[in-house]
């Protein structure tokens, strides 16, 4: 949502203050749930960087600035010391896709019926594990829901959710450099499937995988 205002009529002058509509945009951002765009004589890269970092706006629009100075984006990159990725570097970056949700239940069949009846999920399979515990696999419009039977005394509910990548080794290495904690390093399950586990904020467990289980 771009927060701006019309200016017209005799005697009205455009403000020369940097970001003269940004205070209004900041107020709107506090009460709406959509991205807010700040406008109004925004000409300085440092100002853009500051108001976005301070979470006063989500984006900025610099229409008149670009008309008068088409090189503004390049100059902003240089002033702020931003390193742009080359096409070659971008092609090497891993892609990520949401893959599945893994649940644990005392009664997987009953839990599966809930998702089938309430959300219209389709049952892919229902089987007994080697130790006799039941396991159900559902599909909800392309999202896989795995439901395993909990062992006695084990916690039920969400176990983890799975994110698939095309470059697991590179992803894990890059995440470890950023300080991400892994509870399981890469494990090759099949020739076409390998996985690892990491911990997200609030102790959320994520299975990071390459290939589909």
FIKE-118088 format. One record per residue (C-alpha): residue number from 1; residue in one letter; y, z, x. Coordinates in steps of 0.2 Angstrom, whole numbers, plus 5000, padded with zeros to 4 digits. Last residue first. Layout:
 num residuo   yy   zz   xx
 NUM       a    Y    Z    X
...
end
This chain:
 num residuo   yy   zz   xx
 213       x 4803 5003 5054
 212       x 4816 4990 5057
 211       x 4822 4984 5074
 210       x 4834 4994 5086
 209       x 4837 5012 5080
 208       x 4849 5026 5080
 207       x 4842 5040 5069
 206       x 4857 5051 5064
 205       x 4856 5070 5062
 204       x 4872 5078 5054
 203       x 4876 5095 5063
 202       x 4893 5096 5056
 201       x 4899 5082 5068
 200       x 4886 5069 5073
 199       x 4870 5074 5082
 198       x 4859 5060 5090
 197       x 4842 5053 5088
 196       x 4833 5039 5097
 195       x 4823 5023 5091
 194       x 4813 5009 5096
 193       x 4805 4994 5086
 192       x 4799 4977 5090
 191       x 4786 4981 5103
 190       x 4782 4997 5093
 189       x 4787 5015 5094
 188       x 4797 5014 5110
 187       x 4807 5030 5111
 186       x 4825 5031 5117
 185       x 4831 5049 5120
 184       x 4829 5062 5107
 183       x 4842 5076 5103
 182       x 4856 5066 5109
 181       x 4873 5074 5111
 180       x 4888 5062 5111
 179       x 4900 5065 5126
 178       x 4909 5048 5126
 177       x 4898 5043 5141
 176       x 4883 5047 5131
 175       x 4889 5036 5117
 174       x 4890 5021 5129
 173       x 4873 5024 5137
 172       x 4865 5026 5119
 171       x 4873 5010 5113
 170       x 4869 4999 5128
 169       x 4850 5005 5126
 168       x 4850 5002 5108
 167       x 4858 4984 5108
 166       x 4855 4976 5091
 165       x 4859 4992 5081
 164       x 4852 5001 5066
 163       x 4859 5017 5058
 162       x 4847 5029 5050
 161       x 4851 5044 5040
 160       x 4844 5061 5043
 159       x 4833 5075 5035
 158       x 4842 5076 5019
 157       x 4834 5088 5006
 156       x 4820 5100 5010
 155       x 4819 5114 5023
 154       x 4801 5118 5029
 153       x 4792 5133 5023
 152       x 4776 5123 5019
 151       x 4777 5106 5026
 150       x 4789 5094 5016
 149       x 4783 5078 5008
 148       x 4791 5063 5015
 147       x 4804 5052 5006
 146       x 4811 5037 5014
 145       x 4826 5028 5005
 144       x 4829 5010 5011
 143       x 4846 5002 5006
 142       x 4845 4984 5001
 141       x 4849 4986 4983
 140       x 4840 5003 4982
 139       x 4823 5001 4990
 138       x 4811 5015 4990
 137       x 4797 5022 5002
 136       x 4786 5036 4996
 135       x 4776 5048 5007
 134       x 4763 5061 5002
 133       x 4756 5074 5014
 132       x 4737 5073 5017
 131       x 4738 5075 5036
 130       x 4736 5057 5039
 129       x 4750 5053 5027
 128       x 4746 5048 5009
 127       x 4754 5033 5002
 126       x 4768 5027 4990
 125       x 4776 5010 4993
 124       x 4790 4998 4989
 123       x 4796 5008 4974
 122       x 4812 5000 4967
 121       x 4828 5010 4964
 120       x 4836 5009 4947
 119       x 4849 5023 4950
 118       x 4844 5036 4938
 117       x 4826 5031 4934
 116       x 4820 5025 4951
 115       x 4830 5038 4961
 114       x 4823 5052 4950
 113       x 4805 5045 4950
 112       x 4806 5045 4969
 111       x 4809 5064 4968
 110       x 4794 5066 4957
 109       x 4783 5056 4969
 108       x 4790 5065 4984
 107       x 4786 5083 4978
 106       x 4791 5096 4990
 105       x 4804 5085 4997
 104       x 4811 5078 5013
 103       x 4823 5064 5013
 102       x 4827 5050 5025
 101       x 4841 5038 5021
 100       x 4840 5020 5028
  99       x 4848 5006 5038
  98       x 4867 5006 5039
  97       x 4871 4992 5051
  96       x 4879 4992 5069
  95       x 4884 4979 5081
  94       x 4883 4982 5100
  93       x 4897 4975 5111
  92       x 4892 4961 5122
  91       x 4901 4947 5112
  90       x 4917 4958 5112
  89       x 4916 4958 5131
  88       x 4915 4939 5132
  87       x 4928 4937 5119
  86       x 4939 4948 5131
  85       x 4943 4965 5125
  84       x 4962 4970 5125
  83       x 4967 4985 5136
  82       x 4983 4994 5129
  81       x 4996 5000 5141
  80       x 5008 5004 5128
  79       x 5022 4993 5135
  78       x 5010 4979 5139
  77       x 5001 4979 5122
  76       x 5018 4980 5113
  75       x 5025 4965 5123
  74       x 5011 4955 5117
  73       x 5013 4960 5099
  72       x 5032 4957 5100
  71       x 5030 4939 5107
  70       x 5036 4931 5091
  69       x 5053 4940 5092
  68       x 5066 4936 5079
  67       x 5053 4932 5065
  66       x 5041 4945 5072
  65       x 5054 4958 5070
  64       x 5058 4952 5053
  63       x 5040 4954 5047
  62       x 5035 4970 5056
  61       x 5023 4979 5045
  60       x 5015 4995 5050
  59       x 4998 5003 5048
  58       x 4990 5020 5043
  57       x 5006 5030 5040
  56       x 5013 5047 5044
  55       x 4996 5051 5053
  54       x 5005 5057 5069
  53       x 4996 5044 5079
  52       x 5002 5030 5067
  51       x 5020 5037 5068
  50       x 5019 5038 5087
  49       x 5011 5021 5091
  48       x 5024 5012 5080
  47       x 5038 5021 5088
  46       x 5032 5017 5105
  45       x 5031 4998 5100
  44       x 5049 4998 5095
  43       x 5056 4986 5082
  42       x 5052 4993 5065
  41       x 5067 4989 5055
  40       x 5059 4995 5039
  39       x 5041 4996 5035
  38       x 5026 5009 5034
  37       x 5010 5004 5027
  36       x 4999 5016 5018
  35       x 4980 5015 5017
  34       x 4973 5021 5000
  33       x 4969 5038 4993
  32       x 4987 5043 4987
  31       x 4997 5059 4987
  30       x 5001 5063 5005
  29       x 5002 5045 5010
  28       x 5016 5043 4997
  27       x 5027 5056 5007
  26       x 5024 5047 5023
  25       x 5029 5031 5015
  24       x 5045 5038 5010
  23       x 5048 5045 5027
  22       x 5043 5027 5034
  21       x 5056 5018 5024
  20       x 5070 5019 5037
  19       x 5058 5014 5051
  18       x 5071 5014 5065
  17       x 5088 5016 5058
  16       x 5099 5000 5056
  15       x 5100 5002 5038
  14       x 5103 4986 5028
  13       x 5120 4985 5020
  12       x 5125 4985 5002
  11       x 5143 4980 4998
  10       x 5139 4967 4986
   9       x 5121 4966 4978
   8       x 5104 4967 4985
   7       x 5091 4978 4994
   6       x 5074 4980 4986
   5       x 5062 4994 4992
   4       x 5047 4997 5004
   3       x 5031 5006 5004
   2       x 5016 4994 5008
   1       x 5000 5000 5000
end
